Amino acid sequence: MNDNPTLRDIDDGRRKLILGTAAAASLAALPALAHAADSPSRAHRARNHQGKKAMNTVTTRDGVEIFFKDWGPRDGQPVMFHHGWPLSSDDWDAQLLYFVQRGFRVIAHDRRGHGRSTQVSEGHDMDHYAADAFAVVEALDLKKVFHVGHSTGGGEVARYVARHGQPSGRAAKAVLVSAVPPLMLKTAGNPEGLPVEVFDGFRKGVADNRAQLFLDVASGPFYGFNREGAKVSQGVVQNWWRQGMMGSAKAHYDGIKAFSETDQTADLQAITIPTLVLHGDDDQIVPIADSALKSAKLLKNGTLKVYKGYPHGMLTTHADVINPDLLAFFKS
């Protein structure tokens, strides 16, 4: 009888060792998996920090992965930026770099269906937008945050502060820039609003040829490039188009209803933290008379600043003016 092990014996031994090791690893992982089920956003963030994910993302309660940027010192004053339709956190480049260079911790996320976040079918409304932002705040354990929202992002900030930021004690200040609240749509109670046909036109543009629509908006009214004597920046136009085309057509289509038909009067009335309202009086996307002028009156602790001749996209075209004004508000 041969006492030397055969190749079959060796293979059987290896197989048993591998199976045993895998079983042990599975048992050891059960507590972690159970915890992940209870805290999806925190679990996903932990994986990011271990280097197993290529991007920073937080998973919301309904399973949506929200991409975010988090730059600057961990102990710096946190400032969170909320972008407009149909863009992404990239639209805040001029602000993120400005404030991180001044010692702030800057955070910006891509709204669901936009940029690098999950292109889900549902949830493209202010309630979900605000809840998704809160998921990022909780995952990063941000406290005493300054929230800055542009356009639709301003609506997101108003809903977030009223529903999540103030009740949790995590929001310290807010800024609404060229923002959509309180209500864009013309109704019996809001006769100064824009007629529904304007927003139907946007919906048709998204459905028929959103690539052309995005070029037309960016090269025209968004930055005021359609005004006589305006200096058009092709880089700015192409960057706007790039951001828009990264997102989901479904999110963009549904988002039009969210930014135009959501009445945020109650949100504004509920906000008590210091809030700065910034708007250009030549905003062709969100007319100032039906937005900033009304919002400032509804806020309990609001301050209005109007910029003569500035367009909707003034955060980009006039960053050299807007950024210092933001800084002064943050330091006040």
C-alpha positions as CSV (number, residue, x, y, z in Angstrom):
1,M,0.0,0.0,0.0
2,N,1.3,3.4,-1.0
3,D,1.4,5.9,2.0
4,N,2.2,8.9,-0.2
5,P,-0.8,11.2,-0.9
6,T,-2.3,11.0,-4.4
7,L,-3.3,14.0,-6.5
8,R,-6.9,13.2,-5.7
9,D,-6.2,13.3,-2.0
10,I,-4.4,16.7,-2.3
11,D,-7.4,18.1,-4.4
12,D,-9.9,16.9,-1.8
13,G,-7.9,18.4,1.0
14,R,-7.7,21.8,-0.8
15,R,-11.4,21.7,-1.5
16,K,-12.3,21.1,2.2
17,L,-9.9,23.9,3.3
18,I,-11.4,26.4,0.8
19,L,-15.0,25.5,1.8
20,G,-14.2,25.7,5.5
21,T,-12.5,29.0,5.1
22,A,-15.4,30.4,3.0
23,A,-17.9,29.3,5.6
24,A,-16.0,30.9,8.4
25,A,-15.7,34.1,6.5
26,S,-19.5,34.1,5.8
27,L,-20.3,33.6,9.5
28,A,-17.9,36.3,10.5
29,A,-19.5,38.7,8.0
30,L,-23.1,38.2,9.2
31,P,-23.0,40.9,12.0
32,A,-21.6,43.4,9.5
33,L,-24.2,42.6,6.9
34,A,-27.0,42.9,9.5
35,H,-25.6,46.3,10.5
36,A,-25.4,47.4,6.8
37,A,-29.1,46.5,6.4
38,D,-30.0,48.8,9.3
39,S,-27.7,51.7,8.2
40,P,-27.3,51.5,4.4
41,S,-25.8,55.0,4.0
42,R,-23.1,54.6,6.7
43,A,-22.2,51.1,5.5
44,H,-21.6,52.3,2.0
45,R,-19.5,55.2,3.2
46,A,-17.3,52.8,5.2
47,R,-16.7,50.8,2.0
48,N,-15.7,54.0,0.2
49,H,-13.2,54.9,2.9
50,Q,-11.6,51.5,2.8
51,G,-10.9,52.1,-0.9
52,K,-13.2,49.4,-2.3
53,K,-15.3,52.0,-4.2
54,A,-14.0,54.2,-6.9
55,M,-16.3,57.1,-6.0
56,N,-17.8,58.6,-2.8
57,T,-21.5,57.6,-2.7
58,V,-24.2,57.3,0.0
59,T,-27.0,54.8,-0.4
60,T,-30.4,56.2,0.5
61,R,-33.2,54.3,2.3
62,D,-34.8,53.5,-1.1
63,G,-31.5,52.2,-2.5
64,V,-30.4,55.2,-4.6
65,E,-26.6,55.8,-4.7
66,I,-26.0,59.6,-4.3
67,F,-22.5,60.7,-5.5
68,F,-20.8,63.5,-3.5
69,K,-17.6,65.5,-3.2
70,D,-16.1,66.1,0.2
71,W,-13.1,68.4,0.1
72,G,-11.1,70.3,2.7
73,P,-10.2,69.8,6.4
74,R,-12.5,67.5,8.4
75,D,-12.7,70.1,11.2
76,G,-13.4,73.0,8.8
77,Q,-16.8,74.8,8.7
78,P,-18.9,72.6,6.5
79,V,-20.7,74.2,3.5
80,M,-23.0,72.0,1.4
81,F,-23.9,73.0,-2.2
82,H,-27.1,72.0,-3.9
83,H,-27.1,72.3,-7.7
84,G,-29.8,73.3,-10.2
85,W,-31.7,71.5,-13.0
86,P,-30.4,69.6,-15.0
87,L,-26.8,69.9,-13.8
88,S,-24.5,68.2,-11.3
89,S,-22.2,69.1,-8.4
90,D,-19.7,70.1,-11.1
91,D,-21.6,73.4,-11.5
92,W,-20.2,74.5,-8.2
93,D,-16.5,74.4,-9.3
94,A,-16.0,78.1,-8.9
95,Q,-17.4,78.0,-5.3
96,L,-15.8,74.7,-4.2
97,L,-12.3,75.8,-5.0
98,Y,-12.8,79.3,-3.6
99,F,-14.0,78.1,-0.2
100,V,-11.8,75.1,0.2
101,Q,-8.8,77.4,-0.4
102,R,-10.1,79.4,2.6
103,G,-10.2,76.5,5.0
104,F,-13.8,75.5,4.6
105,R,-15.0,71.9,4.3
106,V,-17.0,71.8,1.1
107,I,-19.6,69.2,0.1
108,A,-21.6,68.9,-3.1
109,H,-23.7,66.0,-4.3
110,D,-25.3,65.0,-7.5
111,R,-29.1,64.9,-7.2
112,R,-30.7,61.5,-7.9
113,G,-30.9,60.9,-11.6
114,H,-28.3,63.6,-12.2
115,G,-24.6,63.5,-12.8
116,R,-23.0,60.3,-11.3
117,S,-25.9,59.4,-9.0
118,T,-28.2,56.5,-9.8
119,Q,-30.6,57.0,-12.7
120,V,-33.7,55.8,-10.9
121,S,-37.2,56.0,-12.4
122,E,-39.0,57.4,-9.4
123,G,-38.6,60.0,-6.6
124,H,-37.9,63.1,-8.7
125,D,-39.6,65.5,-6.3
126,M,-38.6,68.0,-3.6
127,D,-39.4,65.5,-0.8
128,H,-36.9,62.9,-2.1
129,Y,-34.4,65.6,-3.1
130,A,-34.3,66.9,0.5
131,A,-34.2,63.4,2.0
132,D,-31.3,62.4,-0.2
133,A,-29.4,65.5,0.9
134,F,-30.1,64.5,4.5
135,A,-28.7,61.0,3.8
136,V,-25.4,62.7,2.8
137,V,-25.4,64.9,5.9
138,E,-26.0,62.0,8.2
139,A,-23.5,59.7,6.5
140,L,-20.8,62.3,6.9
141,D,-22.1,63.3,10.3
142,L,-22.0,67.0,9.3
143,K,-23.1,69.6,12.0
144,K,-23.8,73.3,11.9
145,V,-23.8,73.2,8.1
146,F,-24.2,76.2,5.8
147,H,-26.4,75.2,2.9
148,V,-26.3,77.0,-0.5
149,G,-28.8,76.1,-3.2
150,H,-29.0,77.4,-6.8
151,S,-32.3,77.4,-8.7
152,T,-33.9,74.0,-8.2
153,G,-31.2,73.5,-5.6
154,G,-32.7,76.5,-3.7
155,G,-36.0,74.7,-3.5
156,E,-34.1,71.6,-2.3
157,V,-32.4,73.7,0.4
158,A,-35.7,75.2,1.6
159,R,-37.4,71.8,1.9
160,Y,-34.3,70.3,3.5
161,V,-33.9,73.0,6.1
162,A,-37.6,73.0,7.0
163,R,-38.0,69.2,7.1
164,H,-34.6,67.9,8.1
165,G,-31.9,70.5,8.8
166,Q,-33.7,72.5,11.5
167,P,-35.4,69.6,13.3
168,S,-32.1,67.7,13.5
169,G,-30.2,70.8,14.6
170,R,-27.6,70.2,11.8
171,A,-28.3,73.3,9.7
172,A,-26.8,76.7,10.8
173,K,-27.3,79.0,7.8
174,A,-28.9,78.9,4.3
175,V,-28.4,80.7,1.0
176,L,-31.0,80.7,-1.8
177,V,-29.4,81.8,-5.1
178,S,-31.6,82.5,-8.1
179,A,-33.9,80.0,-6.4
180,V,-37.3,78.8,-7.5
181,P,-39.3,79.2,-4.2
182,P,-41.9,80.0,-3.3
183,L,-43.8,78.9,-6.5
184,M,-42.9,79.3,-10.2
185,L,-46.2,78.2,-11.8
186,K,-49.0,80.7,-12.4
187,T,-52.1,79.8,-10.5
188,A,-55.2,81.6,-9.1
189,G,-53.3,82.2,-5.9
190,N,-50.0,83.0,-7.7
191,P,-51.0,85.2,-10.7
192,E,-47.4,86.5,-11.1
193,G,-46.1,83.1,-11.9
194,L,-45.2,81.7,-15.3
195,P,-47.9,80.0,-17.4
196,V,-47.8,76.2,-17.6
197,E,-47.1,76.5,-21.3
198,V,-43.6,77.6,-20.5
199,F,-42.9,74.4,-18.6
200,D,-44.7,72.3,-21.2
201,G,-42.2,73.7,-23.6
202,F,-39.4,72.5,-21.5
203,R,-41.0,69.1,-21.2
204,K,-41.4,68.9,-25.0
205,G,-37.8,69.9,-25.5
206,V,-36.5,67.2,-23.1
207,A,-38.7,64.6,-24.8
208,D,-38.0,65.6,-28.4
209,N,-34.3,66.6,-28.4
210,R,-32.9,67.4,-25.0
211,A,-29.3,67.7,-26.4
212,Q,-30.5,70.7,-28.5
213,L,-32.6,72.1,-25.7
214,F,-29.6,72.1,-23.4
215,L,-27.5,73.9,-26.0
216,D,-30.2,76.5,-26.5
217,V,-30.7,77.2,-22.8
218,A,-27.0,77.4,-22.0
219,S,-26.1,79.6,-25.0
220,G,-29.1,81.8,-24.5
221,P,-31.1,82.9,-21.4
222,F,-29.3,80.9,-18.6
223,Y,-26.2,83.0,-18.6
224,G,-27.6,86.0,-20.4
225,F,-25.6,85.2,-23.5
226,N,-28.6,86.2,-25.6
227,R,-28.3,89.8,-24.4
228,E,-26.8,92.5,-26.6
229,G,-23.1,92.9,-26.0
230,A,-22.8,89.7,-24.0
231,K,-19.5,87.9,-24.1
232,V,-20.3,84.3,-24.8
233,S,-18.0,81.6,-23.3
234,Q,-18.2,78.4,-25.3
235,G,-16.5,76.6,-22.5
236,V,-19.3,77.5,-20.1
237,V,-21.9,76.5,-22.6
238,Q,-20.3,73.2,-23.3
239,N,-19.8,72.4,-19.6
240,W,-23.5,73.1,-19.0
241,W,-24.4,70.8,-21.8
242,R,-21.9,68.1,-20.6
243,Q,-23.4,68.1,-17.1
244,G,-27.0,67.9,-18.4
245,M,-26.3,65.0,-20.8
246,M,-24.7,63.0,-17.9
247,G,-28.1,62.8,-16.3
248,S,-31.3,60.9,-16.9
249,A,-33.9,62.2,-19.3
250,K,-36.5,60.7,-17.0
251,A,-35.1,62.6,-14.0
252,H,-35.0,65.8,-16.1
253,Y,-38.5,65.4,-17.4
254,D,-40.0,64.7,-14.0
255,G,-37.9,67.4,-12.4
256,I,-39.7,70.1,-14.4
257,K,-42.8,69.5,-12.4
258,A,-40.8,69.5,-9.1
259,F,-39.2,72.9,-9.7
260,S,-42.2,74.6,-11.2
261,E,-45.2,73.2,-9.3
262,T,-44.0,72.7,-5.8
263,D,-45.5,75.4,-3.5
264,Q,-42.8,76.1,-0.9
265,T,-44.5,78.9,1.0
266,A,-44.8,76.8,4.1
267,D,-41.1,75.7,3.9
268,L,-40.0,79.3,3.8
269,Q,-42.2,80.3,6.7
270,A,-40.8,77.5,8.8
271,I,-37.2,78.5,8.3
272,T,-35.8,80.4,11.3
273,I,-32.0,80.1,10.7
274,P,-30.3,83.1,9.0
275,T,-31.0,82.9,5.3
276,L,-29.5,85.0,2.5
277,V,-31.5,85.4,-0.7
278,L,-29.4,86.4,-3.8
279,H,-30.9,87.1,-7.2
280,G,-30.1,88.9,-10.4
281,D,-32.8,91.3,-11.7
282,D,-32.2,90.1,-15.3
283,D,-32.9,86.4,-14.4
284,Q,-34.7,85.1,-17.5
285,I,-35.2,81.6,-16.1
286,V,-36.6,82.3,-12.6
287,P,-38.0,85.9,-12.7
288,I,-37.1,87.8,-9.5
289,A,-40.6,89.3,-8.9
290,D,-42.1,85.8,-8.4
291,S,-39.3,84.3,-6.5
292,A,-36.7,86.2,-4.4
293,L,-38.8,89.2,-3.7
294,K,-41.6,87.0,-2.3
295,S,-39.2,84.6,-0.5
296,A,-37.5,87.4,1.4
297,K,-40.9,88.5,2.8
298,L,-41.8,84.9,3.9
299,L,-38.6,84.2,5.7
300,K,-38.4,85.0,9.4
301,N,-34.7,85.7,9.3
302,G,-34.0,86.5,5.7
303,T,-31.8,89.1,4.0
304,L,-32.2,90.0,0.3
305,K,-29.5,91.1,-2.0
306,V,-30.3,92.0,-5.7
307,Y,-27.7,92.2,-8.4
308,K,-28.5,94.6,-11.2
309,G,-28.3,93.1,-14.7
310,Y,-27.1,89.7,-13.4
311,P,-28.4,86.5,-15.1
312,H,-29.7,83.2,-13.7
313,G,-26.2,81.6,-13.9
314,M,-24.5,84.4,-12.1
315,L,-22.6,82.0,-9.8
316,T,-20.5,81.2,-12.9
317,T,-20.5,84.5,-14.8
318,H,-20.0,86.7,-11.7
319,A,-18.3,84.4,-9.3
320,D,-15.8,87.1,-8.5
321,V,-18.6,89.1,-6.9
322,I,-20.9,86.4,-5.5
323,N,-18.2,84.4,-3.8
324,P,-17.0,87.3,-1.5
325,D,-20.6,88.0,-0.7
326,L,-21.1,84.4,0.4
327,L,-18.0,84.6,2.4
328,A,-19.1,87.7,4.2
329,F,-22.4,86.1,5.1
330,F,-20.7,82.9,6.4
331,K,-18.4,85.0,8.6
332,S,-21.2,87.3,9.8
